[in-house]
Amino acid sequence: MAKITIVDLEVYYCVGVTDEERAQPQRLLLTVDMNFDFSSAAVSDRIERTINYQTVAEDLLRFGQGRSWKLVEKLADNIAERVLAEYKPQGVLVEVKKFSIPQARFVSVSLGKTRPAR
């Protein structure tokens, strides 16, 4: 299976259990793996035959505007659902990195989802 990956996309979303933590957007890094058969795009050299990763990145940069989440787990689920619905990969793996523990490099949550069988 082929995949398209966006690694460590820097976004600023309001995420945190407390109101104070959600008061201001904080830096997060998103990694999104999209399983997608792009063999047709490889042959045709046409962007319409694949997932445009630039469009996905721009979408995710705006995704947090006017929204907040208490848990990064919920955020990862919402991102996975958005990517599946909007860009139609066969499956998606989302990793969200949060920098909330000073003694740790980061905390991350990963979630994989596949499109329902038809």
matplotlib code that plots the C-alpha trace (Angstrom):
import matplotlib.pyplot as plt

x = [0.0, 1.3, 1.1, 1.5, 2.8, 2.9, 5.5, 5.4, 3.1, 3.3, -0.2, -1.6, -4.8, -6.5, -6.1, -6.1, -8.2, -8.3, -9.9, -6.5, -4.7, -7.4, -7.3, -4.6, -3.6, -0.5, 2.0, 1.4, 3.0, 0.8, 1.9, -0.6, -0.1, -2.7, -2.9, -3.7, -3.2, -1.6, -0.4, -2.7, -1.1, 2.4, 1.5, -0.4, 1.7, -1.6, -2.4, -6.1, -5.2, -3.8, -4.3, -2.9, -0.8, -0.5, -4.3, -4.4, -1.8, -3.6, -6.8, -5.1, -3.5, -7.0, -8.7, -8.3, -9.7, -12.6, -12.4, -11.0, -10.5, -10.0, -8.1, -5.5, -7.2, -10.4, -8.4, -6.6, -10.0, -11.5, -8.5, -8.7, -12.4, -11.8, -9.1, -11.1, -14.2, -12.6, -9.6, -10.8, -7.7, -8.2, -6.8, -5.2, -2.9, -2.7, -0.1, -0.5, 2.6, 2.0, 4.6, 3.0, 5.4, 8.6, 10.7, 9.6, 10.5, 6.8, 3.7, 2.0, -1.2, -1.6, -4.8, -5.5, -8.8, -9.9, -12.8, -15.8, -16.2, -19.0]
y = [0.0, 3.4, 6.4, 10.1, 11.5, 15.1, 15.1, 17.5, 20.1, 23.0, 24.2, 26.3, 24.9, 25.4, 22.1, 21.4, 20.0, 23.4, 26.6, 28.3, 25.8, 26.3, 30.1, 30.6, 28.4, 26.3, 24.8, 21.2, 19.1, 16.9, 13.9, 12.5, 9.3, 8.8, 5.3, 5.9, 4.1, 6.8, 4.5, 6.3, 9.6, 8.1, 7.1, 10.2, 12.8, 14.5, 16.0, 15.2, 11.5, 11.8, 13.5, 17.1, 17.2, 21.0, 21.3, 18.9, 20.9, 24.2, 22.7, 21.5, 24.8, 26.4, 23.4, 24.8, 28.3, 29.0, 25.5, 24.0, 20.5, 19.2, 16.1, 15.5, 12.1, 13.9, 16.2, 13.2, 11.6, 14.8, 15.2, 11.6, 11.9, 15.1, 13.6, 10.5, 12.5, 15.2, 13.5, 9.9, 7.9, 4.2, 4.8, 7.5, 7.6, 10.8, 11.7, 14.8, 16.0, 18.3, 20.1, 20.3, 18.5, 20.5, 17.5, 15.6, 16.4, 15.9, 13.8, 12.2, 10.5, 8.4, 7.1, 5.1, 4.9, 3.3, 4.2, 2.0, -0.9, -0.4]
z = [0.0, -0.9, 1.5, 1.6, 4.8, 6.2, 9.1, 12.0, 10.6, 13.1, 14.1, 16.9, 18.5, 21.8, 23.6, 27.3, 30.2, 32.1, 30.8, 31.3, 29.1, 26.4, 26.7, 24.1, 21.1, 21.8, 19.4, 18.3, 15.7, 13.5, 11.5, 9.1, 7.1, 4.4, 2.8, -0.8, -4.1, -6.2, -9.0, -11.4, -10.5, -10.9, -14.4, -15.5, -13.5, -12.7, -9.3, -9.7, -9.4, -5.9, -2.6, -2.8, 0.4, 0.1, 0.4, 3.3, 5.1, 4.5, 5.8, 9.0, 9.6, 9.7, 11.4, 14.9, 14.2, 16.6, 18.1, 21.3, 22.7, 26.2, 25.1, 22.4, 22.0, 20.8, 18.6, 16.9, 16.3, 14.8, 12.5, 11.3, 10.6, 8.7, 6.5, 5.8, 4.9, 2.9, 1.1, 0.9, 1.7, 2.4, 5.9, 8.0, 10.9, 12.9, 15.5, 17.7, 19.6, 22.6, 24.6, 28.0, 30.3, 30.7, 31.6, 28.5, 24.9, 24.0, 24.7, 21.7, 20.9, 17.7, 16.2, 13.0, 11.2, 7.9, 5.7, 6.2, 3.7, 1.2]

ax = plt.figure().add_subplot(projection="3d")
ax.plot(x, y, z, "-o")
ax.set_aspect("equal")
plt.show()
